[in-house]
């Protein structure tokens, strides 16, 4: 599963979430986030937005 998570965009997102976890009392379940990333990349990994950004990044950033 980690092979699906290894990219610059995902690493930046996980770093942001880790920072949030250290800043607030309520924790984000990073295991669930990683599982969601696995599935979104599995089914949309090769799709790109018009900007060239990976398709899966917008839903991840918004969520």
Backbone torsions as a table, in degrees:
resi	resn	phi	psi	omega
1	UNK	NA	-33.7	-176.4
2	UNK	-63.7	-25.8	177.8
3	UNK	-60.7	-33.8	178.6
4	UNK	-71.6	-23.4	-175.6
5	UNK	-89.6	-13.9	-171.3
6	UNK	-83.4	87.4	172.3
7	UNK	-156.8	159.7	-175.5
8	UNK	-57.6	-45.2	-178.1
9	UNK	-62.2	-45.5	-178.5
10	UNK	-66.8	-42.4	179.8
11	UNK	-61.5	-40.5	177.8
12	UNK	-63.3	-43.3	179.3
13	UNK	-62.7	-46.7	-179.5
14	UNK	-64.7	-35.1	175.8
15	UNK	-63.6	-42.1	177.7
16	UNK	-61.8	-44.5	-179.3
17	UNK	-65.5	-37.1	177.6
18	UNK	-65.3	-40.1	176.7
19	UNK	-62.1	-42.7	177.1
20	UNK	-60.6	-42.4	179.6
21	UNK	-60.1	-32.7	-179.7
22	UNK	-85.8	-10.2	-176.1
23	UNK	-100.9	-20.4	-174.2
24	UNK	-129.3	158.7	179.4
25	UNK	-70.5	-38.6	-179.2
26	UNK	-80.2	125.6	-176.0
27	UNK	-94.3	145.6	172.5
28	UNK	-90.2	133.0	178.8
29	UNK	-79.5	96.7	-176.4
30	UNK	-67.1	-26.0	176.3
31	UNK	-62.8	-41.9	178.2
32	UNK	-67.7	-38.3	178.3
33	UNK	-63.2	-45.5	179.6
34	UNK	-62.8	-37.6	177.9
35	UNK	-65.6	-42.1	177.8
36	UNK	-63.6	-41.4	178.1
37	UNK	-61.9	-42.5	178.4
38	UNK	-54.3	-48.7	-176.6
39	UNK	-72.3	-39.4	-179.4
40	UNK	-66.9	-38.0	177.5
41	UNK	-72.1	-33.0	178.7
42	UNK	-61.3	-42.1	-174.9
43	UNK	-96.8	-18.2	-177.8
44	UNK	-130.7	13.3	-172.9
45	UNK	-57.0	-33.7	-177.0
46	UNK	-95.4	-5.7	-178.7
47	UNK	-80.2	143.1	179.2
48	UNK	-123.6	148.2	172.7
49	UNK	-78.9	170.0	178.5
50	UNK	-58.5	-28.1	-180.0
51	UNK	-77.0	-10.0	-176.9
52	UNK	93.4	-9.3	178.0
53	UNK	-70.2	145.9	176.9
54	UNK	-57.1	138.6	-178.1
55	UNK	-55.5	-39.7	-173.1
56	UNK	-70.9	-12.4	-175.7
57	UNK	-71.8	-37.9	-177.3
58	UNK	-60.7	-51.9	178.8
59	UNK	-60.6	-34.8	179.6
60	UNK	-68.0	-42.0	179.8
61	UNK	-67.2	-39.5	-178.0
62	UNK	-69.8	-39.9	-178.8
63	UNK	-64.3	NA	NA
